Amino acid sequence: MYPLHREREQPIFSARAHVFQIDPATKRNWLPASKHAVTVSFFYDASRNVYRIISVGGTKAIINSTITPNMTFTKTSQKFGQWADSRANTVYGLGFSTELQLQQFAEQFKEVKEAARLAREKSQERFELANPALNIAAPQLSQELSEDRHSPPLLTVNGPGEEKLFRSKSAEVELTVEKERVKKMLSEGSMCEINLEAELFTLQDSNAKLVAALQEANSSVEQWKKQLAEYQEETDHLRDQVAELEAQLGHPAAAAQPGKEELSRSVEELEALLSAKDQEIHSLQSKKTDVGELEKEREEAVQRLQDLDRRNTELEDQVQSAEKTLASNREEQEQTQVEVRRIIEVLDVKICDLSSLRESLSKLVEK
């Protein structure tokens, strides 16, 4: 289920959650590590054979926890879970939006913990098996060096083969350096991709909140317009009543003066309210332009992610071509070694023939 032979760190599982850390002073209260829900991902590092939980908020990593077989993820409520990291000397807490997301994260944590345990056991077994092999290989190496030291010089015959072998080794070293450089570039591209993905999620959250606020403000503006229309109708109705009363009583100046003052005050209040609502409408329209700018930034972030994917694909192709070249050089090196061994065997045969000729010559001289 998990990649064992990848060239760079790869995400295994991701979820959205609110991140918290335990208060180092009280060891009881939770401190929020992120303002909004962020992406929390499981990663596998093939170079070190370890599993990590990583979460990036803005431009910094708020979670960087290496999973060990001793860790335990505990569900403290229906939507909240926590685990302790002794290396970071803290306790991380995650708040999910649904109980299903918490259950999926807990199951993934258990699987990754088991994979980390198996990886540690395999590394220990490889180390235990490697020690006796080194102890056995040391005398053999010293014996081969001593044989090379006492063997007769064959530089004139083995010169071209040894030069070819040296060239293949130097080419192998250059390919190894190039491969390490490409690995570094791939890891940097992976971190840039994680940061851009976190930035994209942040922009999407901000965009959703602004759209919701804009819709709510639009609905409020419609309600205020309806109320204003009702107030205007009521004012017109009161004015008509005042005009009728003035016409009936015939004392317009004395009888209608208090009603006119009250109506004028009501009209002024309504006009002030209308001007305030107009200002709010203008401010909401300016927010609409902000939403458009955020949408453009989100599209630019998506385009950068696509460019990074293409760049990572090209780098993987370069690594594959480098591996193919390395394999061909190894085959050429093996062929060169076979040719050198064959030449040595021919020389051994010639040396035996020369020694037999010397013996026969010495016998003839004696006779």
Buried (B, 14 or more C-beta within 10 A) or exposed (E): EBEEEBBBBBBBBBBBBBBBBBEEEEEEEBEEBBEBBBBBBBBBBBEEBBBBBBBBBEEEBBBBBBBBEEBEBEBEEEBBBBBBBEEEEBBBBBBBEEEEBBBBBBEBBEBBBEBBBEBBEEEEEEEEEEEEEEEEEEEEEEEEEEEEEEEEEEEEBBEEBEEBBEBBEEBBEBBEEBBEEBBEBBBEBBBBBBBBBBBBBBBBBBBEEBBEEBEEBEEEBEEBEEEBEEBEEEBEEBBEEBEEBBEEEEEBEEBBEEBBEEBEEBBEEBEEBBEEBEEBBEEBEEBEEEBEEBBEBBEEBEEBBEEBEEBBEEBBEBBEEBEEBBEEBEEBBEEBBEBBEEBBEEBEEEEEEEEEEEEEEEEEEEE
